[in-house]
Amino acid sequence: MEDDPDIGIIMDLALSDRYEVEVKTNGYNVLENVIRFSPDLIMLDNYIGQKNAGDIINEIKPEIEYRNIPYVLFSGHDDIRRIAEKINATAYLPKPFALNELYDCVDGIFAA
């Protein structure tokens, strides 16, 4: 989930060669989208409009069949590491990030 359309497009283009990708630009109807798409990984910006990543993850985690989906937090926030640890993100990427960092992060999660 990324509310900046340009970053969403870049991530879609970069990852769709390797994975099935669906980009959401807002934090609404999150659980419905997860149920419909059934992702193996969720990547989300720290803030999606008026919602933050912690709130979004808290909507998903109570659902038993989706609580183990790994997720990557990305943000331009200076203290992204602390935020990622606080919400138990599987990994994090500080913005701006290079495509090789994106690939390494995603591939590393799937290799684990």
Disulfide bonds with the S-S distance in Angstrom:
none
